[in-house]
Amino acid sequence: MFLTRAFEIINREGFLTFKYALGQKMRENMTDEKVYQSYIKNVEPRQNAISENQCVQVVSVKENSTVKQVMEAVEKVSAEYAALCSADYRLCDDYEKKVSHYILIQKKAGRNLKYIYSDSDIINDSGKRENPDCKPDYSWNTLLSFNYIGNVYVVRKQFFLHKMKEFIDNFGSDSKFDSYKTSLFLLSDNSVKNVGHIHQILAHKKADYKEESDISEYKCLLPELKNKNVCVVTDKHNKNVQHIHYPLSENDCVSIIIPSKDNPEILKVCLESIKKYTKYTKYEIVVIDNGSNEDNRNEYKKLIAEFGENASYTYERFDFNFSKMCNIGSKKATGNMLLFLNDDIEIIGQDYEDTDWLSVLAGQAKQESTGAVGAKLLYPDSSYIQHVGVINYESSCFAHLYAKAVDDDNIKAHRNYADYDCLCVTGACFMIEKAKFNKAGGFDEAFEVTHNDVDICLTLYEQGYYNVLRNDVVLFHHESFSRGDDEIDEEKNRRNMYARDMVYEKHPKLEKYDPFYSPLLTQTENNYRFGDEIYSVIHRKPQKADRLRPAVGYMEVSPTVKVTETGYHDDMQLRGFAYNGNKVYYNPVIFLWNEQNCYRIKAQSVCDRSFHLRKGVDKNINYAPFFCGIDTTDIESGTYRCAIRADGKYYDAQTDVVIDG
């Protein structure tokens, strides 16, 4: 069996891809500890970029320090930034220099950060490091739910002192300094552009560290929440996780839009469960049918009639197009809130007696910074996860995190209990304000079957909204009842790949990039295991190359050699592909050049096992995609043309790169 599969991969995708696939399979059988120790030994030293021009100074926060004492210590700091480190943590060697380097890079990207945090791990008494905590980028709703940042972070000195004066006005100066409370106060009215996240493990939590006590009452008094009459509920599974329940106004009405065809028995289960478990009464049912037979249409009408005037049924025959069905439903809806719900969703009793599933989702969706809201979905009559958010990563692009995992305490970072900001949530249960839905343009009807939910979520993210997963709302999803399993045949696989390409064409800045899923985590499995493809956290210093400056007249333009995405994360990153027919241009050289300067840097070819299928080539070009991480510290500011040198030729990369001063 193994040899047959090996020959298939070699024949169809080439030997290098087989070597890559074998390496991935071997890594799946490695323990997290072994993978992490390999990272510490082989990758971490390559991330050792430091700045001698230090702008950070560490302030050690003692166990019983008061707010006043910490402020006095920060006032004495001579640097632009202060790093607040609680007694429960140790810092890595050269911590101040590493963070200073990151701040310098971010200034070159035009970002003047107010608050910065890094990844962390646990260190035991013998000095061994384990259990890496690879955090998402700034996630306000996640921070409200639990202290995902931890008790080490860097603040701009003047910003911190200004905000803490407000803190004292509200809470006094003699109370014990609490890192989590302080983070919440500092960040309660800050946007993502002011907050930086270093994808390096720079802080080490001591093994005897204890989580903070319940601060539910404090959260209600935060500037962002105190006038909203919120209710803070402690999670029943983990006392360090809390949920914010936002009230609705008397004018709020939820339109539950359910696309369905020839599934009256399934729809009946859905509608009966809504009626049984929904306490919030201001809702309507909107069923959209794209072609049921006459008998089933009559059954649908009977089901709808049970809801009286609070339900409508629209029949319009056309080929299945989920996006079109949802858009028709949104136009029929009279509510200011829209809940798109698959007909194979079943509402169940919730863990909290005072929780109404519908009002929790709608209350979250009404928040100014919130885009779409999703729920935890389980496979029916089980504790197996179907949905706790959708991630966008290297290997499979968009995938359901922790799909088919058991919903218990073994899942990392409270990922199945806490409320989380996500890049995407599934369209199977998708709550959004109608005004935001219309602003996003509704569902793009070019996505007839798949990726319509992904596309609108990316649009909402680009418009500045957070898409939020509410793990305190748990529903059953009878997945595949509606239209089958997309993984069964080659035609459906190709349809998925085509839809993914469409998504990346519309949202090029988000190609294989997810701000809420760390590049240090696995890019081939749908869980929080430590990473196996972590080249994207390594940034190489470019070399001056004025003698090799590309001449415009000698550059070729090719649709198979180009840079497809540029952007800053920890530093400048470029992505693209380089091939010709069945020939891959391995590890091409990138040139950044203008009239004053020219720099060169070698890119790294990376494996994408679906690339040859998407490009319609038989085999051997899975290594055509490349990645280039650039340390911009020594690059002069300016706008640069970008060129690719491959196979002895220069190609116009068809993009410009801007380096700020």
PyMOL commands that set and color helices and strands:
alter all, ss='L'
color gray80, all
select helices_A, chain A and resi 2-13+15-28+32-42+44-47+67-75+95-108+140-145+157-171+179-187+192-194+216-220+264-277+294-305+308-310+322-332+357-365+412-414+434-439+452-462+490-506+508-510+535-537+546-548+552-554+611-614
alter helices_A, ss='H'
color red, helices_A
select strands_A, chain A and resi 56-61+81-86+89-91+115-123+129-133+152-156+195-206+231-234+242-245+254-259+283-289+311-315+337-341+345-347+370-378+385-387+390-393+397-400+420-422+429-433+466-477+543-544+561-568+572-580+583-584+589-593+598-602+604-605+625-630+638-646+649-659
alter strands_A, ss='S'
color yellow, strands_A
deselect
rebuild
show_as cartoon
